[in-house]
Amino acid sequence: MARIVKVATISMNLCEYSKKPRDMSLTDYEIMWLDKNISQVLPDKPDLIVLPECCDVPDGIPLDDMRRYFEERGEKTVDHIRKIARENNVYIMFGAYRFLPDKTARNSCYMIGRQGETVGIYDKNYIVPTETKFHNIQCGESETIFECDFGRVGAIICFDINFDEMRLKYKRAKPDLMVFISYFGGGLMRNFFAFDTRSYFVASCAYGCPGEIINPLGLSLCVTSYHYNYVVKEINLDYEVVHMDNHREKIRRAKEKYGSLLEVIGDVGYVGVAIISYFGTDKTVRDILAEFEISDVEEYLEYARRHRAGQVKNKN
């Protein structure tokens, strides 16, 4: 049955260290900046808000002042985001440096739940080497799936997107939605990550790089701009990606039966696949695939592997 989730992504520039008011602490200045950006999407009542990597670090702050800021900041910005999540019944994902008792740190993505609780934390697996040099940031060790009331969410941070190992871990984990928080844009890798993991993909970036929501075919659904640094989009997580081979007639008959409740997004990229989503409340899209004997794309590719190995003769 339909699993509609409203996602907001904000690609905000970091607050400028040089513009901090004299009579305000740096932490309060940072919190004011976060509030200014987050408040833009709250009227839409999203289920999930995504903010960039290390979004509570002021831009242009000298290294020595940054260390003092982290001591002053402590958990204050995290606690403030918890308060926003609780007051607005919304999940919030955001990036922050996280300091551990052993004096090491992690470049982390927090998932805060609707009641302000910590659903989980993902630690960047592939850090830029200078992060260790300046802040003693250590690498995370694994992928992370956040279990939310609307679905399963994975996370990567910035440099992670360049590594096949990271993408393949998430492909095996099968998230409904991937979140990419970053200082850089990621380019075509964003689209390929969505396509290869068969998941929706939400990007939130700093330093003027656009945020974006991408569907599992790698097609951009909406993107931030110079005029608006945020987008809000409803997506349906009751979907499957299917291969078109041997399925065109079956999909046509399914569409005839279920009409507008069954959405089929065709092969927009000439790669032979489509997304099928169901908007009814009586069954899931998986039920419909079984009803019409439609394989998802991974099942079909596995069938092709077995065919190549001589383990099957044909497919009905």
N, C-alpha and C positions, 0 to 999 in steps of 0.2 A: 504494500500500500504506500501511498505517497508519503515521503519524508521531506517536507519542505523546510529548508533552513535559510534564514536571511543572514547574509554575510556582508560585513563592512570591512573594507581595507583602507587604511590611511597611510599614504606615503608622505610623511611629514619631514621637513628639514629639522635638524636639531636646533634647540634654542642657542642663541649666540652668546658666548661667554662675555664678550666685550660689552654687551648691552644690558647686563644685569643691573637693576636699580641699586643704588648705594645702600638704601635702607632695607634691603631684602636679602635673606640668606640665599645661598646658591641652590640649596634644596627646595626652598619655597619658590624660587624663580623657576626651577625645573618643573615643579608640580603645577604651577600656573600655566606653563607652556603645554604640558600634557592635557590639562583641562580644556584649554583653548581648542586643541585639535580634536579631542574625543567628543566634545560637546556638539560638534558638527553632525555626527551620525546618530546621536541618541534619539532625536525626534522620530527616526525610522524604526525604532525599537528592534534592533538586530538581535539575532541569537548569538552571533560571534563577531567580535571586533578584533582586528589584527593590526598591530603596531610594529615598527621596524626593529631591526637589530640594535641593541644598546641604545634604546630610544631615550633613556634618562641620563645620557652623558652629554654635557654642553659642548657645542662645537667651538673649536679654537682654544680650549682650556689647556694651559701649560701642564706638562707632566707632573711637576711637583704639586701644583694646585689640584690636579685630578686626584692624586693620592689623598690629599686632605679632604677633598669633596667626598670621596668614597667613605671615609671615616665619619664625616658629618651625616651623609645620606643614610648609612645603615640600611634598615628595612623600610624607611619612610616612604619612598616612592612605591615600593611593592604594596605596602599597607594602604596607600591611597588608592591604588588601582583595585585592590580588594574591595574597598568601600564603594567605588564606582560600580563594580560588578554586582555587588549585593544590592545596591539601591536601584539598579536598572535591570536586574534579573537577566544578566548577559554573561556569556563566556568572554574572556579577554586573553589574547595571546600577545606577548610582548618580549622584547629582548633586554637583558641586563647582565652586567658582570656580577658574578656570584662568588663571594669569598668564603673559603672553607677553613675549618680550624687548623689544618696542617699548613696554612699560609700560602697554599696554592689557590688558584681561582679558575672559574669556568666562564666561557661565553655561553650564556644560557637563554633558552626560550621557555618562559613560564606559561602554563595554562591555568588560569584562574577560573573557577567555576561560578555558577549563578549565585551562590551563597557566600562568595568571597573565599572559598576554600582553594587550596592548591590541588588541582587535579593531577598535575605531574610537571616535571621539568625535563626538557631535552637539552643536553650539552653538545655544543658544536663538536663534531667528530674530526673535522679537518681544519685546524686553525692555521691562520697565516703566521709564519714563524716569528714575525715581530711582536705578535701578541704575547708570546712567551717571554721575549726579551724585556718588554716594558712592564708587563703586569703579572708575569708568572702564570699565564693561562695555560692549562693543560688540556689535552684532547679528551673529548667524550669517547665512550667505548662502544656505543650501540645505537641503533634506531630506537625511537620511542613512539608508541601509539597511545594517544589519549582517548579514553572511552567516554564519550559525551552522550547526553540524552538524545541527540539527533544522529549520532553516527561515530565512526572511528576516524580520528584525525592524526596525521603524522606531521613531523616538523623537520625542516633543515634550515641551516643558517649560512647565508652568504657563500663562502668558499666551498662549502659542502657540495654545491650543485655541480661542481666540475668533476666529481669522482663517480665512476661507474659503480664502484662498490656500494656507495651510499644508495644510489638509485635502485640497484638490484635487491638490496635488503628490504627496501620499502615495497618493491614489486612483489616480493614473496609475502610481505605482511598484509597486503591488500587493504590499504586505507580507503575510505570513501572520499577523503579530502586531504590534500597536502597543503601545508602552509610553508612559505618561503619568506623569512625575514632577513633583511640584508642591508649592507651599505652600498652594494653595486647592483646593477640591473639584472644580470643573468642572461639577458638576450634570448637567443633561440633555445637555450637549454631549458628555460621555463616551459616552453611548449612541448619539447620532447619529453621532459620529466612527466608532464601530465599524460601525454599519449602512452608512454611506455609503462607507467604504473596503473593505467586505466582509471585515473582518479581526477576529480576536480582539483584545481590548483589555485591557491590564493597567494599573491605576492604583495609584500609591503616593504618599501625601500626608503632609504634616506638619500640625502644629497641630490635631490632633483630627479632621481630615477623613478619612472612611473610604477605605480601599483597596478595590479591587474587581477581579474578573475578569468580563468581558462577552463574550458570543458575537457572531458577525457579524450576528445579527438585532437587536442592541442589547439583548439580554436578559441581566440580571445572573445569573451562575452562583454567585457567592459574594462575600461582603463582610465586611470587618473590623468589629469591634465594640468597645465599651467594655471588654469582658472580655478579648478577644484582638485584638491589633493586627496580626495576620497571618492570611493564609489560604494554603493550598496546594491546587492543583487540577491534575489531569491533563486535558489537552485533546488532541484529535487534529487535527493540521494537514493531514491528507489529507481535505480537505472542499471543497465548492463550494456557492455560494449560487445557487439556481435560482428562476425565476419559475414560478408555478403554472399560468399560462395554457397550455393545450394539452399539459400535462405530467402531469396527475393520473393518467391511466391508465398512462402510461409508467412513472411512479414506482411505481405499484402493482405492475406486472409485474416491475420490477427488485427490489422488496422481496420478492416471492414467490420469485424465483430465489436471491437472496443471503441471505435470512433475517436473522438477528441480526447478521451481519457488516456489514450496511448499515443505518446509523442515519439516520432521517429526522426532523428536528425541524420540525414544521409551522409554519404562519403564526401565531405567537403574538401578533403585533401588528396583525393585520388589514391588512397591507400587500402581501399576495399573493406572498410569497417563502418559501422553506424552505431549510434547510441539509441537505445530504446528505453523510455521512461514511462512509468504508469502513474496516473494521477487519481486513480480510484481509491476507495477505502476498503474494498472487499477482498483484495488479494494483492500479491506482490508481482513485480515484473518477472521474477523468477518462476512464479506459477504459470505465467503466460508463455514463457519460453518452453517450459515443460509441456504445456498443453499443445503447442504447435511443433514440438521437437526441433527447437532452434537452439543451437550450441552457442555459448559465448565464445569470444575470440580465442581465449586460452585453450578451451576445450577443442576448438577446431584445429588450432595449430598442433596440439598434442596428437589429435587424430592423424594429421599429415605426417608427423614424425613416425607414428606407428605404421602408416601406409608405406612410407619410404623404407622401413625396416622389414617390409613384407609380412607384417602381422595382421593386416586387414586387406580385403580385396576391393571393396567399394563402400560408399556411404549413401544411404537412402536419402 
